[in-house]
Amino acid sequence: MGRGLVALGLGAAAVAVMQASFNDYLLTLASIILINVMLTTSLSLTNGLTGLFSLGHPAFMTIGGYVAAILTYPARRKGFMMPELPEALAVQQWDLLPSLLVGGTAAALIAVLVGFPVLRLRGHYLAVATLGLIIIVKVLVNNMDGYTRGGLGLNGLPQLTNLWWVFGWTALSIIVCWRIKHSSLGRTMMALRENYMAAQCMGVSALGISLIAFVTGAFFAGVAGGLMAHLITVITPGTYSVVLAFNLVVMIVVGGNGSLTGAIVATVILSIASEALRPVEEALELYGLSQVILALCLILMLIYRPGGLFGSAEPALVRRWFTRRSP
Amino acid sequence: MTQYYVQQLVNGLTLGSLYALVAIGFSMIYGIVRLINFAHGDIAMVGAFSTLGLVAVGAPWPVTILVVLAVGALAGVTIEAVAFRPMRNAPQVTGFIATLAVSVVIQNVGIMVFSGQPRNFLFPDVMRTRVPLGPATVSLTDLVIVGVTVVLMSLLVVIVHRTRLGMAMRATAENLQVARLMGIDINRTIMAAFGLGSALAAVAGLMWGGRFGQIDPLFGFVPGLKAFVASVIGGVGSIGGAVLGGYLLGMAEVLFVGLLPPEYAGYRDALVFTTLILILLVLPNGLLGRGVEDRA
């Protein structure tokens, strides 16, 4: 763990430098990239390690985001913005951390509800069920205007998220995913991915293990939704959409099937690339161009390098750095 | 009042026909290669936009329908050749991801070419004639949609049950390896499933545009997903199930909106996907589907 602490310290130092030297735009961009890293590492538990195909992250982000937003919202404006909120909640105005935790937990509970029927079956249905979940959540949020202001969304959220919060949560999600991957739990997940039936024959509970992967991912997605909402100070039913789910999947596939280093590297590169392509898109007035490029890259990747940049393993350099040596 | 209920019933049948046409393709493709083709709904969009083009150059409607069928088939075959065949031996998840990528490409190319603005899509005025039906009247559009659907489905049944190609498709769905051993050209069969299914989806897109009056490059995705739900209700892999599921879902959706107080109308999409999760909970093989056992 010593080396892990060194890495954490280096990260913190980098954050301190960025806080001191970046302007607001760059700080926001850095936060968004880190939130993306948090999303892809947590999604790689299902989509990378366990070999499932979930597209549900935007739904969990919306749940976590709205729950956190309602909790942190200034109490004096709640009566006007959320008239149907019960009295007990309307007088509350929570801090960021407990709100994020409650938001993440809400997302995780929904994941249990959805995961239980869907994960009993072989993975095919998860993709469609989670896409459906995005739509269900969007419809509910749109129609519960008394709590969410419907399609208008909640704006004027307090800007509580900063780079430090994002860094902390991203580090936590990376550590959790890393520890899971290098434990017996992670090996069980990979066993399910490699051969579903053989793993079950060895006594692996496919439903249980898949649920753990799915629900853990959903928790972090919920927290990430809350972080993002308090970074850009607004959340609407469409903020986190299918497009986002697709982009996350691309990042994981490009990074490698279950490689955390790969997911992180691919997320950083692709996030920066899509930000860089935006002015090009606007100049050419070809909106959608970056999505097409991304999708084509994905198809080519799937055909010519299906293992992604790093395959399922961590690169030797990273592995050696973090592996505890015998004394 | 009779008019109201008849109209609701007809609305359900129309919507059901459209879902059924798209769901058939899902089921055929899934039945043979165990792949959920996320780009399937977007084929409907391609069909609708090619119709706009054909109408603009003044093609007569029968020709338009034939060309749209062909365009759909071509699109399906292309998707299979580009995004699916090269990775047939990869894990199943790879195929899903690839079809999702194709869907994103089709949608965004659509946005780049046609812009994201919705466009009006009008059937000829004749189609708005009201036709008497018992105590009420229905519009010609609805009759034509149901009629065309029935004709296309009958054609499909003939192809699947009365031709050598159909026999090959059924054998491949039963067991791909054994079918190959019996000398069936697997590639051709899979291509045919993609082609036939996508042709139906393209015509569904044409009729969807005519029924609802507006199309945009993204309109196919959600109805496509709903059609998938329809095929799950009926039992994925079963063509009859897809038709049954399509009509059940169409009816359920229309009755949900038509019979409940208006404030619930906004929840109709949520209803569809909640149904999916419930069906998977209690009846994972659908109404007419057979369970597929994993074999080592």
Chai-1 contact restraints between the chains, C-beta under 6 A:
chainA,res_idxA,chainB,res_idxB,connection_type,confidence,min_distance_angstrom,max_distance_angstrom,comment,restraint_id
A,F53,B,V93,contact,1.0,0.0,6.0,A-B,restraint_1
A,F53,B,F96,contact,1.0,0.0,6.0,A-B,restraint_2
A,P117,B,I277,contact,1.0,0.0,6.0,A-B,restraint_3
A,P117,B,L280,contact,1.0,0.0,6.0,A-B,restraint_4
A,P117,B,L281,contact,1.0,0.0,6.0,A-B,restraint_5
A,V118,B,L280,contact,1.0,0.0,6.0,A-B,restraint_6
A,L121,B,P284,contact,1.0,0.0,6.0,A-B,restraint_7
A,Y125,B,L280,contact,1.0,0.0,6.0,A-B,restraint_8
A,A127,B,F96,contact,1.0,0.0,6.0,A-B,restraint_9
A,V128,B,F228,contact,1.0,0.0,6.0,A-B,restraint_10
A,A129,B,I277,contact,1.0,0.0,6.0,A-B,restraint_11
A,L131,B,L225,contact,1.0,0.0,6.0,A-B,restraint_12
A,G132,B,F273,contact,1.0,0.0,6.0,A-B,restraint_13
A,G132,B,L276,contact,1.0,0.0,6.0,A-B,restraint_14
A,I135,B,D269,contact,1.0,0.0,6.0,A-B,restraint_15
A,I135,B,F273,contact,1.0,0.0,6.0,A-B,restraint_16
A,I136,B,A270,contact,1.0,0.0,6.0,A-B,restraint_17
A,I136,B,F273,contact,1.0,0.0,6.0,A-B,restraint_18
A,V139,B,Y267,contact,1.0,0.0,6.0,A-B,restraint_19
A,V139,B,D269,contact,1.0,0.0,6.0,A-B,restraint_20
A,V139,B,A270,contact,1.0,0.0,6.0,A-B,restraint_21
A,N143,B,G266,contact,1.0,0.0,6.0,A-B,restraint_22
A,M197,B,D294,contact,1.0,0.0,6.0,A-B,restraint_23
A,M197,B,A296,contact,1.0,0.0,6.0,A-B,restraint_24
A,F246,B,V104,contact,1.0,0.0,6.0,A-B,restraint_25
A,L286,B,M112,contact,1.0,0.0,6.0,A-B,restraint_26
A,G288,B,N108,contact,1.0,0.0,6.0,A-B,restraint_27
A,G288,B,I111,contact,1.0,0.0,6.0,A-B,restraint_28
A,G288,B,M112,contact,1.0,0.0,6.0,A-B,restraint_29
A,Q291,B,V104,contact,1.0,0.0,6.0,A-B,restraint_30
A,Q291,B,N108,contact,1.0,0.0,6.0,A-B,restraint_31
A,V292,B,V105,contact,1.0,0.0,6.0,A-B,restraint_32
A,V292,B,N108,contact,1.0,0.0,6.0,A-B,restraint_33
A,A295,B,A101,contact,1.0,0.0,6.0,A-B,restraint_34
A,A295,B,V104,contact,1.0,0.0,6.0,A-B,restraint_35
A,A295,B,V105,contact,1.0,0.0,6.0,A-B,restraint_36
A,L298,B,A101,contact,1.0,0.0,6.0,A-B,restraint_37
A,I299,B,A83,contact,1.0,0.0,6.0,A-B,restraint_38
A,I299,B,A98,contact,1.0,0.0,6.0,A-B,restraint_39
A,I299,B,A101,contact,1.0,0.0,6.0,A-B,restraint_40
A,L302,B,M87,contact,1.0,0.0,6.0,A-B,restraint_41
A,L302,B,T94,contact,1.0,0.0,6.0,A-B,restraint_42
A,L302,B,A98,contact,1.0,0.0,6.0,A-B,restraint_43
A,I303,B,P86,contact,1.0,0.0,6.0,A-B,restraint_44
A,P306,B,A90,contact,1.0,0.0,6.0,A-B,restraint_45
